Amino acid sequence: MARAPVSKTGCWGFESLLACQFKCNYQRGHAVGKVIGFLGNVRGELSKVTWPTKKDTYASTLVVIVFVFMVAVYLWGVDTILSTLIKTILSR
């Protein structure tokens, strides 16, 4: 008696996919072809990427460095104010 394929079997047909009944249909040439196809697709996608110019990269890096410096100064100021406030409250 055959069963209809369900989502658990991935619609592979009527054979059971239990580990003890798994049939190895691995074909070396098929796997190599898949890898070569994948790498070809990767190369095609990379050719579609718009890479930033050296000037854009420099400007973005400068913006990040300035922003990090500003946040560091802000956090240093808040830390100094809060620690002074806490010391004043606790010393009473």
Order of alpha helices (4+ residues) and beta strands (2+ residues): alpha-alpha
